């Protein structure tokens, strides 16, 4: 979807300034927010793309006023409320107010760290031959879905060259809607800086973006 989260190439926000020796977490509550998001996915029945959609599907003023893990926590609250795991009143009160939803099995705390370390591999067997080869010139489709997509706005409609083929992977656009994994070929597409930013762009700059096959068309 188009929203405040898709900030690549957007003017007015200034440069990205890395924090020297940045820690993984700045506060203890951020660790808990991260662990809770992982722990609740199993009983909640959502996947990583649904989780991303819940975080980005927020009004710009709300999204931009939150820190990184505040956005994670807000997305987690949305997912849990949608699935009847908690109520808004319980979140506001900070305690249980109604009986737990029947049939939901909590994840034991000792299972969280192994789950994080395992990750969630998304590679899948191919269901059809790849349409594109390394070196092919392609155009990114100019799409504007109202749901989750991994195609950044700043490359839509732009021409690039395929430089890598990563094999077939779960397609985030359908997976985020609970419509199945629908695996597609995933490529890395390289763009010239001036193709993205115009004649004022740095001629020595290139930008590489990973993109699923449904995002691409022959130039």
N, C-alpha and C positions, 0 to 999 in steps of 0.2 A: 504494500500500500504506500501511497505518498503521505509522508508525515514528517514531524519534527525530527524523528530518529534518522532520517535519510539526509545527512548533512554534508555528504561529499560534494565538493565543488560549490557549496552555497556561500555567497558573500555575506559579510557582516559579522562573522563569528570570530575572526582573527585566526592566527596560526595555531596549530597544535603545539603546545609547549610540554615536552616530556618532563615528568617529575624525576629528579635525580634519585637513584636508589629507591624507586617507588616500591613499597611493600605490596604483597598480594592483597592484604586487607588492611585498612586503616584503623578499624575499630573491631572489637569483639562481636558486635551485633551484625557486622557484615558477614562474618563467618557463619553465623546462625542463619541469616537470610539465604545464603548460598546453600547450606546444608538442607534447610527446610524445603527449598525449591526442588532439590534432587530427591529428598525423601518422600515428598507428597506426590510426585509424578506417578508412582506405581499405584497407590490407592486411588488417586484422582483420575487415572486413566488418560493422562495427556502425554504428548510427546514433546521433543525439544522445539519443534517448529510451532506448535500450539503455544508453548511457553513464550517464545519470541514474539508471537503475534499479540499475546496478552500484554506484553511490555510496551510494544510500539503503538498499540491501538489506544492512544491517549491524546487528549487535546494538547496542542502545542504548549500552551501556558503551563499545563500540568507537567508535561514531559520535561520541559526545559528548566523547570524550577526544582527538579529533583536531582540528587546525586545518583551515581550509577546503581548502587545497591538499594537505594530508595525506590528506583524504578523496578528493580527485581522484586522487591517486597510488594509493591503495588500490583504488579502482574500476578504474583502468587495469590494475593487476596482475591483478585478478580476470578482466577481459575477455581479457587476453593468455593467461593460464593456461587458461581455458576453451577457447580456440581453438588451443591447442597452439603458440603463438608463443614462449613461454618455459616453463620449469618453475619450481616453487616453489624448488627447490634452486639454480637460477641466480639468482633474485631474492635469496635469502639470501646467496649467495656474491658477488653483484655482478659476475659475469662469465659468459661463454658456457661451458657445460659439454657441450653436445650439438650436433650439426650443426643448422643452421637448417632450418626447415620448408620443403620444396621448393615452388616455385611462388609464393612470396611476394615481391612487388616492393616494396622500401622506397621511401618518399617522399623525394625529394631535399630537403635543407635549404632550398634557395632557393624551394621551392614552398610552404613552410609559411605565411609571411607573407601571400602572395596568397590562400591558402585561408581564412585567418582574416578577411581584409578582405572577401572575397566573402560569407562567412557561408553559411547554408543556408536560403534562402527556403522557407517551408512552405505558402504559399498555393497552392490547387489549384482547377480549374474545378468548379463545383457539379454534383452528381450528382442532386439533387432540390431542390424549392423549400424555402425556410426555413419551419420550423414556427412560428416566433415573430417578432413585430414589436417595434420600439422602443416602449416604454411598456407592454408586456405584463407582468403580474404572474406570476411563476413560483416554483416551489419547487425547491430543489436536492434531488436524490435522496439518500437516506440509504444510501449504498453503502459497502462495506468490502472492496474487492478486495485479493487477496493479492499482486498485481503492481503495476506502476507506474500511477499515476493523478495527474492535475494538479488534482483536486478537493480542496481543503483540508478537513480534518475540521471546522473551526469553522463552516463554512457549510452543512454537510450537514443536510438537513431544514429549512433556514431559507427564508423567503420574501423575495424581492427583486424588483426591477423592471429590465427590460432597457433599457439606455441606449445601447448601440452594437451594431452588427452588423459584424464584421470580415471577412465572407465565409467561404469554405470553407478549412479548413486540415487538414494531416496530423493524425490523431487519435493522440495520444501513447500512449494505453492499448494500442492494438493494435500500433503501430509499435515499442514497446519490447519486444514479444514476437516480432518478426520475422514478424508475420502480415499485413504489408502496411500501406500508408499509411491506407486507409479514411477519406478526408477527410470532415469534418462541418463544419457551420456553427459558427462561434465567436462568442460574444457577450460583452459586458461587462455584468455584472449588479450593480446597486447595492443595498446593504443598509443599512437604518437601524441605528444603533448599538444601540438597545435591542432590536431583533430578534435581534441577535447576542449581546449581553451581558446582556440582562434589564433590569429596571427600574432597576438601578444604573448602567446604561450612560449615556454622555453623549448627551443628546437631540439635540445639534447635530452629532454624528459620523455620517458615512456611510463605508462601505467598498465599494470596487468590485473585483470579481473577474472575470477572464476565464474563461469556461466553455464547453465544447463542448456541442452540442445533446443528446447522449445523457445528459448530467448533469442535464438539466432536465425538469420536468413542469409542467403548468398547475396553478396554485394554486387 
